[in-house]
Amino acid sequence: MEDYAAKDLSRYIYQLSGNLPTITTGDLKTTGFILGRPGNPLIDRLISEQKIKLPASPQSYLLKKLRENGKEVIVIAANEEVGVLYGVYGLLEEHLGVSFSFDGDVLPAKKLTNVLPDVNEEKTPAVEVRGFLPWTNFPQSATSYSWEDWKFILDQMARMRMNFLHIHNYNGEAEHNEMFHNFEVDGKMSRVWMATARTGHAWGSFPGGEVNKYPFGSSDLFDDYDFGADCALHNEKLDNKQVFRKGVNEFQRVIEYAHRRGIRIGLGLDIDLIPEAYGLQPDDPKVIEARVKQITTDYPNLDYVLCFQSEGIAKDKAKWQKWRIIFDGFYNGLKKTTPNTRVAVSGWGLEPENTATLPKDVICAPISYYSDGFENGSIYDQREYWGCPWLERDFNSSVYYYPYNMDLSNTIKAWKERAPNMKGFYSLTWRITDAVKAKMWYMSRAPWDDKNELKDSKTVYGRFAEQQYGNAAATAITSIINENEPYASNFSECRPTPPFEVGDVENNESYLFNVLSFRLSGDGTQELFMPAANYTQNNVVRTVSISSDSSCVAYIRKGSWTAYKEQEFDPKWTKFKARVASMGSGGRIEIHLNAPDGPKIGEALVQPTGDWVNWTDVQTTITPAPGKHSIYLVYREPDAAQAYKADVAMAQGELSKAKEQLSTLDNAINTTTNPGQQYRLKLLRSRIGAEQDHIQLNLHFNEAKWNITPVAASWVRNFNSRVTDLSSLGNVVSMQNRFIQKNYLPEINRRLLNSYGAPAPENLQAKGTHDGAILTWEMNHSGSRGFIIFRNGERITENVLPADARRYEDKTSGTAKYEVISVRWDDIGSTPSVAATCEAGSADKTPPQIVVISPATTVLAGQPLWVKARLLDNRGYDLLKANLYYRTPGEKDWQQLHMTRRIKAIFTAVIPADKIGAEGVEYYISATDGSNQSSFPADAPAQPLSALQEKLPVTATALTAPAVESQKRSLKWQPVANASYYHIYRSQDKDFTPCPDNFLTYIAADAALTFTDNGEDFLAQPLQGAWYYRVTAVDPHGYEGPASASITPYQP
């Protein structure tokens, strides 16, 4: 790990300054850095000379500038190797201006002339465990991670000084049976799977969809027949064990790789659930034994098992007692077999009286009860506790935009109020970038913030904005991203797809308004003033601080109420006044006596005020009620007419906000000269633009004369252009499968069918060329004798195109909107296709947008480096080209590789192993559409990507080429010694070389060594002609051996 730390420090210092430090194990003769821990002669000497004193706490480190041999050096030292690693990243982030995140790094805009800042500090994290839980089940999450994504995320976690990754694995919930845990009992093993774009998922009736048919450019982002994790694809013809062992093999690699970076892995299980296919109960001793055996056998080095209490169990005594029996079986089995694996209890909030009965060494690690805050931990007494806020929520929030109702300010408040027994700080999320990127940055930095600099959300978002967008734009951008983005919809992934319409999609869950105070008064009498937060009882509300000395009643839903102590009512009290604020739909306050359903003496109407803290007074008359009464304020939703009017007004207000923010962003984009800052500002602009489009669709979708296609297309393209990682790519899948497939396409086809009366051509695509455009379409209905093409409403094909035509080339220049009509044998025209628009000919002035997901930052010594780039562009695929440029750090000249097309606009390249030295490699991508050119990263070549070369302390095993034979349309091969898994490659070229262009899938070495293809190519079309396959063996560390001979089970 220290060698890795030294190499990564050298890599970053070179990127920051242009000077490449030399790594040596001897005395330092020049200015530079001394890294190490006791046992290193240099560190031992400095300790003995009392020049340094190392902090004793776990994971702590020392940074100290001093003079050695007359030269300035910075010592990065710790008692543990992971402390040395954190010292490197602490220096880079806190003193040299590097910002780490899960879609890459941001470095200072200008090269540094001094990389040896004055520093003398000891750092110890406030909690031992720091990380996150990317909840599996949705396409935006770990459900979709492939091996390259896992490696990139783990590398970035270490750089962010996080050390805990929690993966929850469903086994039985809503028929989901995920791939990292399964078991065999009575000779039966259930089939595991991960949700993909095709399968959909059970929550909210998420439908499946075909990624290669996504309209408005989304399909160009996908390079296989389906979208999902590599362990989940190409499994259709595999047996249950083969599929399961793929999942196990990947998770084994995750654990091993994480430990190389000082990261601990936790596996979370709903231990009281199993698939119905077993016909057994979860508390059956043989089930428990089989489950524990799988974990301890397959994952002997697993750090934590987190035993979840399924939702609702904690408050149901009978269910909890059954859960406890299962837990005891897990706990005892794990303690006996893998005593180093710690056991934690988790769930949707926990009952302290239940957890108090658990063994003392069990960690209490609940995910907070759907909240952006979390318990301080004191209710669990002295038991080790981990706080886990939600960064976003799967209902009444959003995983598309800003996570409404889930604010960083509440997380910060909870962090400040933590109790001493809180030893862990992790978050539940699906996305790890986009609108939760700043939150994730806070989660990584807060435990190291010993000076309390990150004191509030404005400070956090301000610091984040400075790093991402530059000082000039930071103030304006902070006012947008600091809990102030336009409200588009509170739909989130766990719920059914709502229609496009104004108003909250979860009315039962929607927050109505906040109440600060109320008064009872009358003429000539003393009034009663009551802070709303001074209630004695409540139903479903929360108290929220709005200043150092003031709080309000918030999170009010339909049917919530608050009660106040008994008062002697003055018979002259006839007026009620409340101070309220609402960013929701508003509602009503009913004033009742003595009980929520007691006598009602008045009702006040609450209108939206535009913000949750934009206070106004509402008042009403009340019926006099002499005597002693307790006061109950019962909160109701607005009536339907009021609600609709309020919803429209709110949507229009949010639309105005979006337009103002887009204007601010356009100004920032146009004034900044830094290409990296411009790129990140454009990503933010796409998110605000998508919010604007969604608001417009909600307002106008049901207006018969409103043209929905241009706004729908803009909405989709704003999702496309925000893709930087797997979670943002998963959002494209969600948006397409849900809103485009379930809302937009049925509505546009309904409108067209009502007008024309016959089925339309499908999946029309328009791509620009140098002198016009190329159209392609599909026709899945019989009875067509040909097609007619329209451009901008005018027919451009004089004659009917043949019935088998699926392509047309147009010669024109300018913005072109195309439609295709199928002509039936009775000469009646069909419904026009859904329109497709492009910039034809010379009108195209936009360069390709290059999307690189999970770029490699580490490469094993002796192994090549694979690079993949997705291009989003207006032009036809044949005009798009990409080149990879690379060099050894310290060299002046770049080497060029022409990237090859995998499919569509997705290109790959391989940097050969012999071109990657001990210093690693720098690289960037350039792309062109024939007229316009772009680079990735946006500020390349000045700031390229880079990968260090990692040399493991183990000797690479000598792998041989598998001996493969064809058997009934399947491949079969003999085991290769030391193989952990096998890569399978496929091509139509018999003499092909295995590479990312033709990589298909992998098979675990401890299952049947056979593979039967599903019969689909990367475009989801049936395999046609002869296809050839090659197989390679890969060892547990990632070293890949030579390829087998080319063989074909598929012949024309």
LUMZA-310713 format. One record per residue (C-alpha): x, y, z. Coordinates in steps of 0.25 Angstrom, whole numbers, padded with zeros to 4 digits, always signed. Example, Ala and Ser with C-alpha at 12.3 -4.5 7.8 and 13.67 -1.06 7.14 Angstrom:
+0049-0018+0031/+0055-0004+0029/
***
This chain:
+0000+0000+0000/+0012+0010+0003/+0017+0007-0011/+0004+0010-0017/+0003+0023-0009/+0016+0027-0013/+0013+0025-0028/+0000+0032-0027/+0006+0044-0020/+0017+0044-0031/+0005+0044-0042/-0002+0055-0036/+0010+0064-0033/+0014+0062-0048/-0001+0066-0052/+0000+0078-0042/+0013+0084-0046/+0019+0077-0058/+0030+0071-0051/+0031+0056-0049/+0037+0052-0035/+0046+0040-0035/+0043+0029-0025/+0054+0024-0017/+0056+0016-0004/+0069+0023-0001/+0072+0036+0006/+0066+0048+0000/+0076+0057-0007/+0066+0067-0012/+0054+0075-0009/+0042+0065-0009/+0034+0056+0000/+0037+0045+0011/+0027+0035+0012/+0026+0023+0022/+0024+0017+0036/+0032+0011+0047/+0042+0001+0041/+0045+0010+0030/+0060+0015+0033/+0057+0029+0029/+0044+0030+0038/+0052+0023+0049/+0063+0033+0049/+0053+0045+0049/+0046+0039+0061/+0059+0037+0068/+0064+0051+0065/+0051+0056+0071/+0048+0063+0058/+0034+0056+0056/+0024+0050+0066/+0014+0041+0060/-0001+0041+0065/-0005+0028+0071/-0019+0027+0067/-0024+0017+0056/-0023+0023+0042/-0017+0036+0047/-0005+0042+0040/+0005+0053+0041/+0008+0064+0030/+0021+0072+0034/+0030+0081+0026/+0044+0081+0030/+0058+0082+0025/+0067+0070+0022/+0081+0071+0016/+0078+0086+0014/+0066+0083+0006/+0051+0085+0008/+0043+0072+0010/+0029+0069+0014/+0028+0056+0023/+0016+0048+0021/+0016+0038+0032/+0007+0029+0040/+0007+0016+0049/-0001+0009+0039/+0001+0008+0024/-0014+0012+0022/-0010+0025+0030/+0001+0028+0020/-0009+0026+0008/-0018+0036+0015/-0007+0045+0018/-0004+0046+0003/-0018+0049-0001/-0020+0059+0011/-0008+0067+0006/-0014+0067-0009/-0028+0071-0005/-0026+0080+0007/-0013+0087+0003/-0011+0085-0012/-0025+0088-0017/-0029+0074-0023/-0044+0070-0022/-0047+0056-0023/-0061+0050-0027/-0067+0038-0033/-0067+0044-0047/-0053+0048-0047/-0043+0058-0041/-0043+0073-0042/-0029+0080-0041/-0025+0094-0040/-0027+0102-0053/-0012+0106-0053/+0000+0098-0051/+0006+0100-0037/+0020+0105-0035/+0021+0101-0021/+0016+0087-0017/+0023+0088-0003/+0013+0096+0005/+0016+0100+0019/+0009+0089+0027/+0010+0083+0041/-0002+0075+0045/-0007+0062+0051/-0020+0057+0045/-0029+0047+0051/-0043+0044+0046/-0055+0047+0055/-0060+0033+0053/-0054+0020+0049/-0063+0015+0038/-0067+0025+0026/-0073+0021+0014/-0087+0019+0006/-0097+0009+0003/-0101+0009-0012/-0114+0002-0011/-0116-0009-0021/-0129-0011-0028/-0130+0001-0038/-0122+0004-0050/-0115+0016-0044/-0108+0008-0033/-0098-0004-0031/-0108-0012-0038/-0102-0008-0051/-0087-0008-0047/-0077-0016-0055/-0063-0019-0051/-0057-0007-0057/-0067+0002-0049/-0064-0005-0036/-0049-0003-0038/-0051+0012-0041/-0060+0014-0030/-0051+0007-0020/-0039+0015-0025/-0047+0028-0023/-0052+0024-0009/-0038+0022-0004/-0034+0036-0010/-0047+0042-0003/-0041+0035+0010/-0054+0026+0011/-0052+0012+0016/-0065+0005+0016/-0074+0000+0004/-0087-0006+0009/-0094-0015-0002/-0108-0019+0001/-0113-0032-0006/-0128-0035-0007/-0132-0050-0006/-0147-0051-0007/-0152-0037-0006/-0162-0035-0018/-0156-0047-0025/-0142-0040-0026/-0131-0050-0023/-0118-0043-0025/-0105-0049-0029/-0095-0048-0017/-0102-0057-0008/-0110-0070-0010/-0110-0084-0005/-0112-0099-0008/-0121-0107+0002/-0127-0121-0001/-0121-0121-0015/-0128-0108-0019/-0122-0095-0022/-0130-0083-0026/-0127-0074-0039/-0120-0061-0036/-0121-0049-0045/-0119-0034-0045/-0129-0024-0050/-0125-0020-0064/-0131-0010-0074/-0139-0022-0080/-0144-0029-0068/-0148-0016-0060/-0150-0017-0045/-0161-0019-0036/-0162-0006-0029/-0172+0003-0035/-0175-0007-0046/-0162-0002-0054/-0164-0008-0068/-0153-0014-0076/-0148-0007-0089/-0139-0009-0101/-0127+0000-0100/-0124+0000-0115/-0138+0006-0118/-0137+0018-0108/-0141+0030-0116/-0134+0044-0116/-0120+0039-0116/-0120+0031-0103/-0118+0018-0111/-0104+0023-0115/-0100+0021-0100/-0101+0006-0100/-0092-0004-0105/-0099-0017-0103/-0112-0024-0105/-0116-0020-0091/-0111-0011-0080/-0107-0016-0066/-0095-0021-0058/-0085-0030-0066/-0089-0042-0056/-0104-0040-0060/-0103-0040-0075/-0101-0052-0085/-0107-0062-0075/-0119-0066-0082/-0113-0080-0086/-0105-0082-0073/-0110-0092-0062/-0113-0086-0048/-0099-0090-0042/-0092-0083-0054/-0100-0070-0052/-0098-0070-0037/-0083-0073-0037/-0082-0061-0047/-0087-0052-0036/-0079-0058-0025/-0066-0057-0033/-0068-0042-0036/-0071-0040-0021/-0059-0048-0017/-0051-0038-0026/-0057-0026-0020/-0053-0031-0006/-0039-0034-0010/-0037-0021-0018/-0044-0012-0007/-0034-0018+0003/-0022-0013-0006/-0028+0001-0004/-0031+0000+0011/-0046-0001+0009/-0055-0011+0017/-0066-0018+0010/-0080-0021+0017/-0090-0030+0012/-0105-0026+0016/-0115-0037+0016/-0130-0038+0020/-0128-0050+0028/-0143-0053+0030/-0146-0054+0015/-0142-0065+0005/-0148-0068-0009/-0161-0076-0009/-0155-0086-0018/-0149-0093-0007/-0162-0096+0000/-0155-0094+0013/-0156-0084+0024/-0144-0074+0027/-0143-0079+0041/-0141-0094+0037/-0127-0098+0043/-0123-0104+0030/-0126-0091+0023/-0118-0083+0033/-0106-0093+0032/-0106-0093+0017/-0106-0078+0017/-0095-0076+0027/-0087-0087+0020/-0088-0079+0007/-0083-0066+0013/-0072-0072+0021/-0067-0081+0009/-0068-0071-0002/-0064-0059+0006/-0054-0063+0017/-0048-0049+0017/-0062-0041+0017/-0061-0030+0028/-0075-0029+0032/-0089-0036+0031/-0100-0026+0033/-0113-0034+0037/-0125-0026+0033/-0138-0025+0040/-0148-0024+0029/-0157-0012+0029/-0167-0013+0040/-0161-0024+0048/-0155-0016+0059/-0169-0012+0064/-0175-0026+0063/-0172-0034+0075/-0175-0048+0068/-0167-0044+0055/-0155-0039+0063/-0154-0051+0072/-0154-0060+0059/-0143-0050+0053/-0135-0052+0066/-0135-0067+0065/-0129-0065+0050/-0120-0055+0055/-0114-0064+0066/-0112-0075+0056/-0104-0065+0047/-0096-0059+0058/-0092-0072+0064/-0088-0078+0051/-0080-0066+0047/-0073-0065+0060/-0069-0080+0059/-0064-0080+0045/-0059-0066+0042/-0057-0059+0055/-0051-0047+0048/-0064-0044+0041/-0071-0034+0050/-0086-0035+0051/-0096-0022+0050/-0110-0021+0051/-0117-0011+0042/-0131-0008+0036/-0140+0004+0034/-0138+0010+0048/-0137+0000+0060/-0143-0001+0074/-0133+0001+0085/-0140-0009+0094/-0138-0020+0084/-0123-0016+0080/-0120-0016+0095/-0122-0031+0096/-0112-0034+0085/-0097-0038+0088/-0089-0027+0092/-0080-0027+0080/-0091-0026+0070/-0091-0012+0063/-0103-0004+0062/-0103+0001+0048/-0117+0005+0044/-0121+0013+0031/-0129+0025+0037/-0144+0024+0035/-0144+0030+0021/-0138+0043+0026/-0126+0052+0022/-0123+0053+0037/-0120+0041+0047/-0120+0038+0061/-0109+0043+0070/-0107+0028+0075/-0109+0031+0090/-0121+0023+0090/-0113+0011+0088/-0105+0014+0101/-0090+0010+0099/-0092+0000+0087/-0084+0004+0075/-0093+0012+0066/-0092+0016+0051/-0100+0027+0046/-0106+0026+0032/-0114+0038+0026/-0120+0037+0012/-0114+0046+0002/-0127+0044-0007/-0140+0036-0005/-0147+0026-0014/-0161+0033-0011/-0165+0047-0009/-0152+0052-0014/-0144+0050-0027/-0133+0042-0033/-0133+0050-0046/-0131+0064-0041/-0128+0070-0027/-0133+0060-0017/-0144+0069-0012/-0148+0068+0003/-0134+0062+0006/-0125+0074+0010/-0111+0074+0013/-0113+0084+0024/-0121+0073+0032/-0109+0063+0030/-0099+0074+0035/-0108+0077+0047/-0109+0062+0051/-0094+0060+0049/-0091+0072+0059/-0100+0065+0069/-0094+0051+0069/-0092+0044+0082/-0078+0038+0086/-0082+0024+0083/-0084+0028+0068/-0072+0021+0061/-0077+0020+0047/-0083+0030+0037/-0088+0025+0024/-0100+0029+0014/-0110+0022+0007/-0111+0026-0008/-0114+0021-0022/-0106+0032-0030/-0092+0035-0026/-0090+0047-0035/-0099+0058-0042/-0108+0065-0031/-0103+0057-0019/-0088+0059-0023/-0086+0071-0013/-0093+0063-0003/-0084+0051-0005/-0072+0061-0004/-0077+0065+0009/-0079+0051+0014/-0064+0048+0011/-0059+0061+0017/-0067+0063+0029/-0060+0053+0038/-0046+0059+0035/-0052+0074+0037/-0045+0076+0051/-0047+0091+0050/-0062+0091+0047/-0060+0098+0034/-0072+0091+0027/-0081+0097+0037/-0094+0099+0028/-0099+0095+0015/-0096+0109+0009/-0081+0107+0012/-0081+0093+0007/-0087+0096-0006/-0079+0109-0007/-0066+0101-0006/-0071+0091-0015/-0075+0101-0026/-0061+0108-0025/-0054+0095-0028/-0064+0090-0039/-0067+0103-0046/-0057+0113-0042/-0057+0125-0032/-0063+0135-0042/-0076+0126-0044/-0076+0120-0030/-0085+0130-0023/-0096+0130-0034/-0095+0115-0035/-0096+0113-0020/-0109+0120-0019/-0114+0110-0029/-0109+0097-0024/-0111+0100-0009/-0124+0094-0007/-0130+0103-0017/-0132+0096-0031/-0145+0097-0038/-0155+0087-0033/-0159+0078-0045/-0166+0065-0039/-0165+0058-0026/-0166+0045-0033/-0155+0035-0029/-0151+0021-0034/-0159+0013-0023/-0172+0018-0029/-0181+0015-0041/-0178+0024-0053/-0187+0036-0052/-0193+0043-0063/-0188+0057-0067/-0197+0066-0059/-0195+0077-0049/-0195+0074-0034/-0188+0065-0026/-0189+0050-0031/-0189+0045-0016/-0201+0053-0010/-0201+0044+0002/-0187+0047+0005/-0186+0061+0000/-0182+0072+0011/-0192+0083+0012/-0187+0095+0019/-0178+0099+0031/-0184+0106+0044/-0175+0116+0052/-0185+0121+0062/-0200+0124+0065/-0208+0134+0073/-0222+0134+0079/-0228+0148+0081/-0240+0157+0082/-0244+0171+0083/-0240+0177+0097/-0233+0165+0102/-0220+0159+0104/-0215+0150+0093/-0209+0136+0094/-0196+0134+0086/-0191+0120+0084/-0178+0116+0077/-0183+0104+0068/-0171+0095+0072/-0176+0096+0087/-0186+0084+0085/-0188+0074+0095/-0193+0063+0086/-0192+0061+0071/-0195+0052+0059/-0185+0051+0048/-0178+0064+0048/-0164+0068+0052/-0158+0081+0058/-0147+0088+0050/-0138+0099+0054/-0139+0111+0046/-0129+0120+0054/-0121+0119+0067/-0134+0122+0075/-0145+0118+0067/-0152+0105+0062/-0164+0102+0053/-0173+0090+0051/-0169+0084+0038/-0171+0071+0030/-0186+0073+0031/-0194+0063+0023/-0209+0061+0021/-0215+0057+0035/-0203+0062+0043/-0206+0069+0056/-0200+0076+0068/-0206+0078+0082/-0203+0089+0092/-0205+0089+0107/-0218+0093+0113/-0222+0108+0113/-0233+0116+0120/-0240+0121+0108/-0244+0136+0108/-0259+0137+0104/-0255+0149+0095/-0245+0141+0087/-0251+0141+0073/-0238+0141+0064/-0227+0131+0060/-0215+0135+0053/-0203+0126+0049/-0190+0129+0043/-0187+0119+0032/-0179+0116+0019/-0181+0106+0008/-0173+0102-0004/-0183+0091-0006/-0198+0092-0009/-0202+0099+0004/-0214+0094+0011/-0223+0096+0023/-0221+0098+0038/-0233+0093+0046/-0234+0097+0060/-0240+0087+0069/-0242+0086+0084/-0238+0075+0094/-0235+0064+0083/-0232+0063+0068/-0246+0060+0065/-0252+0069+0076/-0261+0081+0074/-0256+0089+0062/-0256+0104+0065/-0249+0109+0052/-0241+0107+0039/-0230+0115+0033/-0226+0114+0018/-0211+0113+0015/-0206+0117+0001/-0193+0114-0005/-0182+0124-0001/-0171+0120-0011/-0162+0114+0000/-0162+0106+0013/-0157+0119+0020/-0164+0130+0013/-0173+0133+0025/-0187+0140+0024/-0199+0141+0033/-0212+0134+0031/-0224+0137+0039/-0239+0133+0042/-0250+0135+0051/-0252+0125+0062/-0265+0121+0070/-0263+0126+0085/-0261+0114+0094/-0260+0119+0109/-0254+0109+0119/-0241+0101+0119/-0237+0094+0106/-0225+0088+0100/-0223+0092+0086/-0221+0083+0074/-0217+0088+0061/-0221+0078+0050/-0214+0079+0037/-0222+0076+0024/-0219+0076+0009/-0225+0087+0001/-0238+0085-0006/-0237+0080-0021/-0239+0094-0028/-0230+0101-0018/-0219+0090-0020/-0220+0090-0035/-0219+0105-0035/-0207+0105-0025/-0200+0094-0033/-0201+0102-0046/-0196+0114-0039/-0185+0107-0033/-0181+0100-0046/-0181+0113-0053/-0172+0119-0042/-0162+0108-0043/-0162+0109-0058/-0158+0124-0056/-0147+0120-0046/-0142+0110-0056/-0141+0120-0067/-0134+0130-0058/-0124+0119-0053/-0121+0115-0068/-0118+0130-0071/-0108+0130-0059/-0102+0117-0064/-0101+0122-0079/-0094+0135-0074/-0084+0126-0066/-0081+0117-0077/-0079+0129-0087/-0070+0136-0078/-0061+0125-0073/-0049+0122-0081/-0045+0109-0074/-0050+0097-0082/-0052+0088-0070/-0060+0098-0062/-0068+0100-0075/-0071+0085-0076/-0076+0084-0062/-0084+0096-0063/-0091+0090-0076/-0094+0077-0068/-0101+0086-0057/-0108+0093-0068/-0113+0080-0074/-0119+0076-0060/-0126+0090-0059/-0130+0089-0073/-0136+0075-0071/-0144+0081-0059/-0149+0092-0068/-0154+0082-0078/-0160+0073-0068/-0168+0085-0062/-0173+0089-0076/-0177+0075-0079/-0185+0075-0066/-0192+0088-0070/-0195+0085-0084/-0195+0070-0087/-0210+0068-0087/-0212+0080-0096/-0217+0074-0109/-0211+0085-0118/-0197+0086-0111/-0186+0080-0118/-0180+0071-0108/-0168+0065-0117/-0159+0076-0116/-0159+0078-0101/-0159+0062-0099/-0146+0062-0108/-0140+0073-0101/-0143+0066-0088/-0137+0053-0092/-0124+0060-0098/-0122+0067-0085/-0122+0054-0078/-0112+0048-0089/-0102+0060-0087/-0102+0058-0072/-0096+0044-0073/-0082+0044-0066/-0083+0031-0059/-0092+0018-0057/-0102+0025-0048/-0105+0036-0058/-0105+0025-0069/-0115+0017-0061/-0124+0030-0060/-0125+0030-0075/-0130+0015-0074/-0140+0019-0064/-0145+0031-0071/-0146+0024-0084/-0153+0011-0079/-0163+0019-0070/-0166+0033-0076/-0163+0031-0091/-0168+0017-0092/-0180+0018-0083/-0184+0033-0085/-0178+0040-0097/-0179+0029-0108/-0193+0024-0105/-0198+0039-0105/-0191+0043-0118/-0196+0030-0125/-0210+0032-0119/-0210+0046-0125/-0205+0042-0138/-0214+0029-0139/-0226+0038-0136/-0222+0046-0148/-0218+0036-0158/-0223+0022-0154/-0212+0013-0157/-0199+0008-0150/-0187+0016-0152/-0172+0013-0155/-0164+0012-0142/-0151+0016-0137/-0148+0027-0147/-0134+0032-0146/-0128+0044-0153/-0113+0046-0154/-0106+0057-0161/-0096+0056-0172/-0086+0066-0179/-0097+0069-0189/-0110+0065-0183/-0116+0054-0174/-0118+0039-0173/-0131+0033-0168/-0133+0019-0163/-0146+0013-0158/-0153+0000-0154/-0166-0005-0159/-0172-0016-0150/-0186-0017-0157/-0190-0024-0170/-0198-0018-0181/-0188-0007-0185/-0185-0005-0200/-0175+0006-0197/-0171+0019-0190/-0172+0034-0192/-0162+0044-0186/-0165+0058-0180/-0156+0069-0177/-0161+0080-0168/-0175+0077-0172/-0172+0076-0187/-0171+0063-0195/-0158+0061-0201/-0159+0047-0208/-0167+0049-0221/-0168+0033-0222/-0172+0024-0212/-0160+0016-0206/-0160+0001-0207/-0167-0007-0196/-0153-0013-0191/-0147+0001-0190/-0142+0004-0177/-0132+0015-0180/-0132+0028-0188/-0121+0039-0191/-0126+0053-0192/-0117+0065-0198/-0120+0077-0190/-0114+0087-0180/-0120+0093-0168/-0129+0088-0156/-0138+0077-0162/-0150+0070-0155/-0153+0057-0162/-0165+0048-0162/-0167+0035-0170/-0181+0030-0174/-0184+0016-0178/-0193+0015-0191/-0203+0003-0190/-0207-0005-0202/-0220+0003-0203/-0212+0015-0204/-0216+0021-0190/-0205+0027-0183/-0201+0022-0169/-0199+0030-0157/-0186+0038-0158/-0174+0033-0150/-0170+0040-0138/-0162+0052-0143/-0147+0051-0143/-0139+0064-0144/-0124+0067-0147/-0115+0078-0152/-0113+0074-0166/-0101+0077-0175/-0092+0089-0172/-0102+0094-0161/-0096+0084-0151/-0086+0093-0143/-0086+0084-0130/-0074+0075-0127/-0077+0061-0122/-0079+0060-0107/-0069+0049-0101/-0074+0041-0090/-0064+0032-0082/-0069+0024-0071/-0060+0019-0060/-0047+0022-0067/-0036+0014-0062/-0027+0020-0051/-0019+0008-0048/-0013-0003-0057/-0006-0016-0053/+0009-0017-0057/+0010-0026-0069/-0005-0024-0074/-0010-0015-0085/-0020-0003-0082/-0034-0003-0088/-0041+0010-0091/-0055+0012-0096/-0062+0025-0101/-0076+0027-0104/-0079+0039-0114/-0092+0047-0114/-0093+0054-0127/-0103+0059-0138/-0095+0052-0149/-0096+0038-0155/-0088+0027-0149/-0079+0026-0161/-0074+0040-0160/-0070+0039-0145/-0056+0036-0142/-0048+0035-0129/-0033+0035-0126/-0026+0031-0113/-0013+0039-0109/-0004+0034-0098/+0010+0035-0093/+0019+0032-0081/+0018+0043-0071/+0030+0052-0073/+0031+0050-0088/+0028+0061-0097/+0022+0054-0109/+0008+0047-0110/+0006+0034-0117/-0007+0032-0125/-0016+0020-0126/-0028+0020-0135/-0039+0015-0127/-0048+0004-0133/-0063+0004-0133/-0070-0006-0124/-0084-0002-0129/-0091+0011-0133/-0083+0022-0127/-0075+0014-0116/-0060+0013-0118/-0049+0005-0111/-0034+0005-0111/-0024-0003-0104/-0010+0003-0099/-0001-0009-0100/+0006-0014-0087/+0020-0012-0092/+0016+0003-0094/+0013+0005-0079/+0025+0007-0071/+0027+0008-0056/+0023+0022-0056/+0009+0018-0062/+0002+0025-0074/-0005+0038-0077/-0016+0038-0088/-0027+0046-0094/-0037+0044-0105/-0040+0053-0117/-0053+0051-0126/-0058+0057-0138/-0071+0057-0147/-0063+0061-0159/-0065+0076-0157/-0064+0078-0142/-0054+0073-0132/-0054+0071-0116/-0046+0065-0106/-0048+0057-0093/-0044+0061-0082/-0049+0075-0087/-0036+0082-0082/-0027+0071-0089/-0016+0070-0093/-0013+0080-0082/-0020+0072-0072/-0021+0058-0077/-0025+0045-0070/-0015+0036-0064/-0013+0023-0058/-0002+0018-0049/+0005+0004-0051/+0002-0005-0039/+0012-0016-0036/+0006-0026-0027/+0014-0033-0016/+0010-0046-0022/+0016-0053-0034/+0007-0053-0046/+0003-0068-0049/+0007-0074-0062/-0007-0076-0069/-0008-0085-0082/-0018-0083-0093/-0031-0092-0091/-0033-0103-0100/-0047-0100-0105/-0056-0109-0113/-0070-0107-0120/-0081-0116-0114/-0096-0114-0119/-0095-0099-0122/-0088-0097-0108/-0073-0095-0104/-0067-0105-0095/-0052-0105-0089/-0043-0111-0079/-0039-0104-0066/-0026-0096-0066/-0018-0096-0054/-0019-0084-0045/-0030-0078-0053/-0041-0070-0045/-0050-0067-0057/-0050-0068-0072/-0052-0056-0082/-0061-0060-0094/-0059-0052-0107/-0067-0052-0120/-0065-0047-0134/-0069-0050-0149/-0054-0050-0152/-0048-0063-0150/-0034-0058-0148/-0038-0047-0138/-0030-0042-0126/-0037-0042-0113/-0040-0027-0109/-0051-0019-0103/-0057-0018-0116/-0061-0032-0116/-0062-0035-0101/-0075-0043-0098/-0075-0048-0084/-0068-0056-0073/-0070-0070-0067/-0066-0073-0052/-0055-0084-0051/-0063-0092-0041/-0075-0095-0049/-0077-0103-0062/-0067-0098-0072/-0077-0097-0083/-0084-0085-0090/-0096-0084-0099/-0098-0071-0106/-0112-0065-0105/-0112-0063-0120/-0112-0048-0120/-0102-0038-0125/-0098-0025-0118/-0110-0018-0125/-0120-0029-0120/-0121-0034-0134/-0121-0049-0137/-0107-0054-0140/-0105-0056-0155/-0094-0064-0162/-0082-0070-0155/-0077-0065-0142/-0064-0068-0135/-0060-0069-0121/-0048-0069-0112/-0046-0071-0097/-0035-0066-0088/-0032-0070-0073/-0031-0059-0063/-0025-0061-0049/-0030-0056-0036/-0022-0043-0037/-0026-0039-0051/-0015-0045-0059/-0020-0050-0073/-0014-0061-0080/-0013-0064-0095/-0025-0067-0103/-0030-0080-0108/-0031-0084-0123/-0043-0078-0130/-0055-0087-0131/-0069-0086-0136/-0081-0093-0131/-0089-0083-0140/-0089-0086-0155/-0098-0080-0166/
***
